[in-house]
Amino acid sequence: MAQHATKGARFHAITANRLDNGEVVYFHAQKNWQSDIARAAVLDGADALDALMIEALSSRFSQTVVDLYAFAVDDPANHDANAPVHPLSVREIIRAAGPTIRLDLGKQADAPRA
């Protein structure tokens, strides 16, 4: 399993970076890469993770991304349907939101401010 997967975590998602522009992407249940973490497939258990990792690592997908790995997410039942994917690590929260240095750039530029 990947270096960023939390030991003992039940739920995981798969992420990578696009080769052409470095954008953070997530493997979707429909077997494609999406930039929106809300579209990431949430996998319940090691067997489901292993099966989707094999699919994501196939030559069809691996030639478009780099640095593919799994990361732990919170149980989707704990959240509403509008925000079903909640990473457990600070690293993945930052990767999902975009750069932390300028709020006017990246994904966070479109996010509502509190």
WOLIN-V502407 format. One record per backbone hydrogen bond with DSSP energy under -0.5 kcal/mol. CO is the residue of the C=O (numbers start at 1). NH is the residue of the N-H. Records with the same first field share a line. If there is no record, write none. Layout:
CO->NH  NH
This chain:
2->5
4->72
6->9
10->45
11->73
12->43
13->71
14->27
15->69
16->25
17->66
18->22
23->18
25->16
26->34
27->41
28->31
32->28
34->26
35->37
36->39
37->40
39->29
41->43
43->12  45
45->49
46->50
47->51
48->52
49->53
50->54
51->55
52->56
53->57
55->58
58->61  62
59->63
61->64  65
64->19
66->17
69->15
71->13
72->88
75->78
76->79
80->83
81->84
84->86
85->87
86->74
89->93
90->94
91->95
92->96
93->97
94->98
97->108
102->105
106->109
107->110
